[in-house]
Amino acid sequence: MKKGGGGFGFVMAIVVLLIVMLLSAKAWNAVMPTAAQALAPPGTRQGAIRQVDDHGQTEVGKEIRSGTLPDLNKMLQNTDQHIKQVQEDSKKQD
């Protein structure tokens, strides 16, 4: 008996792999413009308006819109200040 595999199965595997790659490439090209627009920096988008709610913290909204992240030490100080303010207000209510 011959122990080697037949050539037909190998050819079919190559053909199936080629078809899958072709279909995934078509799907990738169809989605690529939307993905590129979603990752574009603020102000360069066409059609879509980026809206970030400030929730009372205008400096955070400005930093998010500019594409930079706020400083973590500054955020920690703001959080500590907010905790102290909440604690003081809760003591006043009691």
Residue, then its C-alpha position, 0 to 999 in steps of 0.5 A: m500500500k502507498k502511505g503518501g496522501g493523494g494529491f486531490g485532497f491537498v489541491m482541495a485544501i489549497v483551493v478552500l484556503l484561497i477562497v476563504m482568503l479572497l472572501s476575507a479580503k473583500a470583507w476587510n476592504a468593505v469595512m476599512p473606510t468606516a474603521a479609518q473614519a472611526l480612528a481619525p483624530p477629532g476635526t478630520r472626520q467627514g460627516a460625523i460630529r464628535q460630541v463629548d459630554d463634559h458632565g460639569q468638568t470642562e477641562v476633561g472634555k477639552e483634553i478628550r477632544s484634543g486627543t490627549l489623556p488627562d494627567l493621572n496625578k491631576m485626576l487623583q488630586n481632583t478625586d481627593q478634593h471631590i471626596k473631601q467636598v462630599q464628606e463635608d457636605s454630608k457632615k453638614q446635612d447630619 
